[in-house]
Amino acid sequence: MTPQPKRKHSSGRRDRRRAHDALTVISLIACPNCGEMRRMHTVCGNCGHYQGREVIAVEKDEKSK
């Protein structure tokens, strides 16, 4: 059997432990080429551009007809 705590942890001690568990918001910016929202320092998934040049060739879907 594993050892069990002898005393209850106080709510302040519990809350201090959980102080770093909060989720952070993902920062998004608009792509300067197409205007789609994308994460910072990543290639745009819509147009494939990064830092003013095309890095990935993205195929366009023709579903609007």
RAURQUI-V796025 format. One record per pair of residues at least 12 apart in sequence whose C-alpha atoms are under 7 Angstrom apart, sorted by the first residue. I is the first residue (numbers start at 1). J is the second residue. Records with the same first field share a line. If there is no record, write none. Layout:
I->J  J
//
This chain:
27->39  40
28->40
31->44
34->47
//
